[in-house]
Amino acid sequence: MPVTIKNIESTEPLIESMKPLLEVKGLKKHFPVRNPLGRTEALVKAVNDVSFQLYEGKTYGLVGESGCGKSTTGRTLLRLIEPTAGEAFYQGKDIFQLKRDEFQKIRKQMQMVFQDPYASLNPRKRIGNTLEEPLKIHGIGTKEERIERVMSILDKVGLGMEHFYRYPHEFSGGQRQRIGLARALIINPKLVICDEPVSALDVSIQSQIINLLRRLQEDLNLAFLFIAHDISVVRHISDRIGVMYLGQMVEDAPTDNLFAEPLHPYTQALLSVVPIPNPKFKRERIILKGEIPSPLNPPSGCIFHTRCPHVMKICKTEPPVKKEIATDHFVSCHLY
């Protein structure tokens, strides 16, 4: 039976009149699977028709299970890997259509913080040299000015002058992630893509990094694309959340709306496992049966129908259309 819901008014002011800093339309990234002769036999549809908008000074959270295409989306937007199809407009310019020298100018305004804070740092370079490198690449400042800027950014992320000459192995995981953040911020970007920046850290360190990100966002007016699989972490930093499943966006809504009234069965399952910090209250857990289908051979119709507790006949044959069910709350599901 189709489900009807009450209209939920967002607690955030609508910003439709503003132009988005980043607007993604129909993004796709398919990886070819080749046989020993080099011929393409199949395609892994890692990202399949993802669209969203990110505004200046705001945070868009991208959540979903491992393997759903979150990180691939972030890397594709920075053209670390090239897209298969789609558009991505940064300040009105489609970055996928820009030539290398044109994109190099915009690259200063778009940076990334990687998931593994150790693997993303060169173990043979001192931290000072690592942070100075982006300034050299973009031809910013003299040697003295670059060192002064490195010292300044170390202070902003909670590190000191004594860390300038140390190597990555001399830092803890939380400190390495602060260094990764400092490297992303040193050339004053407007957009930072955070790819699971706290997933490898202890809970106490996670809260420190989240608080640091929020403070830096307020001080520098940064926009974050925050990628994570833990929706409870994303809640504390995001103004809006997009839920991905098997390469597709199944729900997109302001954070408060999503937690107050999750619409898609997959989102409801994700939220059902979030702990409630009160032992007197218990949330009914939704256990999804079966395994995530392979992106090599995604299900026909709705990609979630093989695990959905509300599956109907139409779900197996027709893909759902993205609809605005409540104010600024979009979902792709045949229930609505």
Number of C-alpha atoms within 10 A of each C-alpha: 9 9 8 10 10 8 11 16 14 17 10 12 7 11 9 9 6 9 14 18 18 23 19 19 16 15 22 24 24 19 15 14 13 12 10 6 6 8 10 12 9 14 15 17 23 22 30 23 16 21 18 18 15 22 21 17 17 20 24 26 28 30 28 24 17 13 18 23 26 28 23 19 24 21 17 19 23 20 14 10 13 14 22 14 15 17 20 24 18 20 15 12 15 16 21 19 12 12 9 10 9 11 17 12 11 18 18 19 16 21 23 22 23 22 21 19 23 18 11 14 21 14 14 10 14 16 24 21 18 21 27 21 15 18 22 14 8 13 9 13 13 11 12 9 12 21 17 13 18 24 20 16 20 24 13 16 21 12 17 13 12 9 18 18 12 14 18 24 13 11 14 13 19 20 19 21 27 24 28 25 25 22 26 24 27 21 21 15 19 20 28 23 24 24 23 21 25 26 16 15 18 11 11 9 16 17 15 13 20 17 14 17 19 18 15 15 18 13 10 14 16 22 23 28 22 24 27 24 21 18 23 16 20 23 16 14 19 21 20 24 27 25 25 24 23 25 27 24 26 27 25 28 24 23 23 19 22 25 17 9 16 20 27 22 22 22 22 16 18 22 20 16 15 14 12 11 8 7 7 6 9 11 11 10 13 15 12 15 10 9 8 18 14 13 20 15 11 16 17 14 15 22 23 24 21 18 17 18 15 12 17 14 9 13 21 16 13 13 18 18 14 15 15 15 17 18 14 16 23 22 24 21 21 21 17 17
